[in-house]
């Protein structure tokens, strides 16, 4: 009998029955979205789920709107690693209530950051410029390239959702009266170019940007203190939603909620793998620098994921059990 039991145990191990995570996980589809951080997260998740939990992990093309719609309507893909939900909050909330999807956890430990920024070297020289009130006293430090008698606040390209908020905040804080025109960079490249050109020349620059991004890893920028707290109702009814808002009041950008969204089936089918996806979260300061490395080296998500896993064991090993960590390290 002892010999029979030993034989059965060996056989079970040989076919994988000794690893419940592997047996339960099965096929898992992960949305690979078309920006650096999301693509990197998708490859990291694929590697850990495949090698640590025995999942048949597959990447599929994705983007915010089509991916969230497909997850809600078709339960596919299983995981959206980086979903900015402010614009689809109500739709996702309804789907969660219906038991179709679940939030696994915040992918950015600090949330997505939007705001107004100036170069840190300007604040170092004049600490008063850390606040919006201080900046408005010194329009001469931010001369417009189009009209040297005026200052420039660089807003969002036309058509971006953030153009609404920046237009209303420009009006609410009376930037025009303080001498600051509202600039339109024309495109993402134009916005990046205006910041990088000013920074590399040591000139004044004042405008909108967001984090985590490669640019805020490359350039040491200071986020401006707007001097007010975020007021939700005013934001959702006017500042952030209505470009023709008649009487916008001073406000500040909310922290953007950026979550990992998973299908209900994945959460129930493999609680161990779901626990990993729920545990992992990245600090914005780290990501700014890591995204800069990706940009500088022009690498894709797969190579970036490999570098992250090899160089940052202290960061990712607490997200998983010691057994899973050992499997992932062996696969690397």
N, C-alpha and C positions, 0 to 999 in steps of 0.2 A: 504493500500500500504506500509506504514512504517513497519507494522508487517511482511509483505511478504518479504520485503528487508532484514529485520533483520534475518528472518529465513534462507534466502538464504546465507547470510554472515556466519551464524553459521554453516550451512551445508558445505559451501566451506572450512571453517577452519577445520572441522572434517575430511574431506577427503584429506587435505593437499594442497588445491588450494591456500591457503593464503601464501604459501612459494614457490616462483618461483624457487629458487635454487634447492629445492627438486624435483620439477616437471621436471626440465630441465636436471638434472644431470644423472639420470638413472644408468645403469650398467657401472662400471669403473674397469678395470683390471690394477693391479700394479705389476711390476716385483719385486720379492723378490730375490735379488742376494745373493751370498753365502759368503759375508764377512760382518763383524760386522756393519760397518757404514751404508752400503747400506740396510742391513736387517732391521736395526733400523729405517731408514728413511721410508722404505716401510710401516712398522707398524704405524708410526706416521701419515703418509699420509692417511692410511686406516682409522684410528680412527677419524681424523679431517674431512675427506670427508664424512664418514658415519654419524657421529654424528652432525657435524656442517652444512653440506650441503645436507644431505639426500640422498647421493649417495649410490648405491648398490655396495660398494667397495669390490673387491675380489683380493687376492694375488695369483700370479702365479709364478712358478719357472723361474729364469732368469739368464743370464750372458751377458757380454758385447757384444760379437759377435752375438750369436743367438738372443738375444733380439732386438738389433738394426736391424738385418736383418728381423725379423718377423714384427717389427713395420713398416718398409718400404714396405715390400711385402704384408702384410696381415692386416695392421692397428691394430695390436694386439701384445702386450698389449697396453693400453692407456698411461701408464706412466712408464718411467724408471727413478727412483729417482736419481741415481748416475751413470752417464755415463762418463767414461774417454775417451775423443773423439780424442786425438792426433793421435791415430793409425787409426781412421776411419773418420777423418775430411772430406775428399773429398766425401766419400760415403754419409755421412749425409748432407753435403752441397747440393749435387745434389738432394737428396730427399726433402729437404726444398724448393728448387727451383721448384720442381714438385708439391709442395703443399701437400705432404704426411705427413710430421711431422713438428714440431716446437720446438725450444729451449724455455723452460719456463723461465730459468734463471740459474745462477751459484749456485750450491748446496753448494760449499765451498766459503765463502766470500773472502778468500785469495788465492783461486786456490789450486790445488794440488802442493805440494812442493817436488822436488827431489834435492838431493845435497850431498855434502861430509860433514861429521860431526865428532866432537871430544867431549869428555866429558867437560862440563862446568867447572869442577874443575881444568882442565888443563889450561883453558884460565884465570881463576881467579888467578892462580899462576903465569902465564906468558902470559900477554895480547898479546904478539907478535904472539901467536899460533892461534889467531882469523883469521889470513890470511894464505893462502896457501904458500906464500913466507916465512912466519915465520916458518911454519911446516917443509918445505923442508930444513931449516937450522938445524933442530934438529931431525934427524932420530933416534938418540939414545933413544929418548923418546917413540918410537913406535916399540920395538924389535919384530922381527918375532919369533914365537914359533918353527919354523922349522930350522931357522938359526940365531943364536943370533948376528952374525956379520952384519945382514941385518935388515932393517925395513920392516913393513908390511902395505900395504894399502889394506883393505878388500873390494873387489868388489862384483858384483852380482853373484848368482849361474849361472852356464852354462845353456843356453837355455832361460834365461830371456832376454827380449828386452833391458833392461838397461845394459846388459853385453857389448853390442856394444859401447855404449857411454863411459862407464868406461874404456874399453880397449883403445879406441882412445884418451881419455883425459889423461890416464896414460902415453901414448906415447907423446902427445902434450906438456904436462908440464914437460916432461923428468924426471918423478919420478924414473925411473930405475937408471938413472945417479946420482940422489940424494940419492940412497941407498934403495929405496922402491920397494919391490917386489909386484906384483899384486896377491892378494889372491882370491881363489875361495872357498866360504863357503860350497858349495855343495848343499845347500837347504835353504829354508826360515828359518827353525829351526836352521840350522848351522849359518846363518847370525845373527839371534837373540841371539843365544848362545854365539857367539864370543863377541858381544857387552855387554851382561849382565854379563858375567864372568869377563871381564876386568873392568867394572864399579863397580861391587860389591867388587872387590879387590883393587880399586883405582889405576888401572894401565892405561897405555896409550892405546888408541884405535883410529884408523883413518880409516874411510870407508864410503861407500855409504849407504844412507837410504832415506826414504820418509815420508811425513806427509800429512794428519793427521793419526796417528797410536797410538795404545796403548803403544807401546814401548817408543815413545817420550813423552808420558804422564808419564810413569814410571821413565824414566831416563832423567835427565837434560842435554841435549846435545846442543852444540853450532854449528850452521851452519857455515861452513868455507867460508870466502870471497875469491873467486877464483881470484879476482883482474882484471877481464875483464867483459865486457858486453856480453850479449847473442847476437850472430850473427846468424840470422835465416838461411840465404842461406848456410853458411858453415855447420850448424847443419843438415839441411835436405838433403844436398848433400853428406855429409861425416860423421861427428861426430856421429850423432844419427841413421844412417841408414846402414852404410857400415863398417863391421868389418875388411875389408881388405883395408880400406882407406889408401892410400900411404903416404900422407903428411898432417896429421891432425894438425890443428892450435889450440892454446889455446881458449877455449870457456867456457861457463857456461850453466847449465841446464835452460831450459825455465820453466816458470810457466805452469803447466799442466792445461788445460781447463777441468773442470769437471762440466757438465751441467745436468739438468733434461730435458729429452726429452719427448715430449707428441705427441700423435696422433692429426692430424688436426681435426678429428671428435670430440674429447674431448674438444679441445680449443673452437670450435664453438658451441658445444652443451651446455656447462656450463661455460660461461665466469666468473661467480663468483668463482667457484671452480678453474678454470684455473688461476685466479688472485692470489689465495692463493699459488698455486704451484710456481707461478712466484716470489712471494714475499719472500718465506722462503729461508733462507741461514744461514749457520752455520760457526762460526769463528773457525779456525784451532786450536787455543790455547784451546778453550773450548772442542773441539772434542778430542784432545789428552788426556785430563783428563777424559772425559766421556768414551772414549774407554778403558782407563785403568780400570775404574770402572767395565765396562762390562767384561773385561778379568779377573780381580781379582775375580769377583763373578760368573763367568762362566754362565751368563744369556743369553737367546736368545733375538731375536729382539722384541718380544711382550712385555716381561717384561721390557726391556730397554726403549721402547717407553713409557710405562706407567710411569716409573720413570721420564723420561724427561719431560713429560707433567705436572706431579704433582709438580716437583721441579723447573721448569723454566718458569713459567707463564710470567715473564717479558720479556723473549726472544720470545716466540711464539705468545702471544696475539697481538702484533703489525702486525703480518702477516695476521690477519683476522679482520672482523668487530666486534664490541662489541656484536652484536646479536649472531654471530657465536661463539665467545669466550664463551659467557654465556652457550650456548648449549653444548659445549665441556666440560666445567667445570662441568656442571650438570651430564654429562655422566660419568665423572671420579669419 
